[in-house]
């Protein structure tokens, strides 16, 4: 059986990435060292963008912002 990700699935993935970033920050604070959470934040942004695009397509919303 095939599973198709919908907007809510992408939002769940984004929330998971943000939680990963939060854990990374806490761990870095605990260890008192520098931390790079950029990748987790980039992945969260990609997931949210995917969800927004899917909702816009479903609703027939113009996406001028997505072509920039």
C-alpha positions as CSV (number, residue, x, y, z in Angstrom):
1,X,0.0,0.0,0.0
2,X,1.3,3.4,-1.0
3,X,1.2,6.4,1.3
4,X,0.9,9.9,0.0
5,X,2.1,12.8,2.2
6,X,-0.4,15.6,2.6
7,X,0.2,19.1,4.0
8,X,-0.4,18.0,7.6
9,X,2.3,15.3,7.2
10,X,4.8,17.9,6.0
11,X,3.8,20.2,8.9
12,X,4.4,17.2,11.4
13,X,7.8,16.7,9.8
14,X,8.6,20.4,10.2
15,X,7.6,20.3,13.8
16,X,9.9,17.3,14.3
17,X,12.8,19.2,12.7
18,X,12.2,22.2,15.0
19,X,12.1,19.8,18.0
20,X,15.4,18.4,16.9
21,X,16.9,21.9,16.6
22,X,15.6,22.7,20.1
23,X,17.2,19.5,21.5
24,X,20.5,20.4,19.8
25,X,20.5,23.8,21.3
26,X,19.9,22.4,24.8
27,X,22.7,19.8,24.3
28,X,25.1,22.6,23.2
29,X,24.1,24.7,26.2
30,X,24.7,21.8,28.5
31,X,28.1,21.1,27.0
32,X,28.9,24.8,26.8
33,X,30.1,24.7,23.2
34,X,29.2,26.2,19.9
35,X,26.4,24.6,17.9
36,X,25.2,24.6,14.3
37,X,21.5,23.9,14.0
38,X,21.2,25.4,10.5
39,X,20.6,22.1,8.8
40,X,17.7,21.2,11.1
41,X,16.2,24.7,10.6
42,X,16.6,24.4,6.8
43,X,14.8,21.0,6.8
44,X,12.0,22.5,8.8
45,X,11.6,25.4,6.4
46,X,11.6,23.0,3.4
47,X,8.8,20.9,5.1
48,X,6.7,24.0,5.8
49,X,7.2,25.3,2.3
50,X,6.1,22.0,0.8
51,X,2.9,22.1,3.0
52,X,2.1,25.7,2.0
53,X,2.6,24.9,-1.7
54,X,0.3,21.8,-1.4
55,X,-2.4,23.8,0.3
56,X,-2.1,26.6,-2.2
57,X,-2.5,24.1,-5.1
58,X,-5.5,22.4,-3.4
59,X,-7.2,25.8,-2.9
60,X,-6.2,27.2,-6.3
61,X,-4.4,30.1,-4.7
62,X,-2.0,32.2,-6.9
63,X,1.6,31.6,-5.8
64,X,3.5,34.7,-7.0
65,X,5.8,34.2,-4.0
66,X,6.8,30.7,-5.1
67,X,8.3,31.9,-8.4
68,X,10.7,34.4,-6.8
